Amino acid sequence: MLLLSIAISALAIGLISLTLIMALKNKHTSDAGDLHQKLKECAEQIHILRSEAAELRTGLLSIGKRVLEVEQQNQDLIQQQSAQKYDDPDAKIY
């Protein structure tokens, strides 16, 4: 009788343990799925941010080229103004 009680108790403990293990496994699987989804969202966000950074880089290069052009035009105008200072006003026919 005592042996039967011990066997039933061991079986009950085994079933409880198995239930807890299955519950933990399900929670782990759920957590892993959530983490996988978050990782996927982060990867998508990184892709978007990289695209935006590339667009910004392209825009900055374009702006840089335009600034260089404007600076060159400015230097040309400064040179033209300097040259006009030395022109003889009486030599021009209006």
Helices and strands as residue ranges (DSSP letters): H 2-85, G 89-91
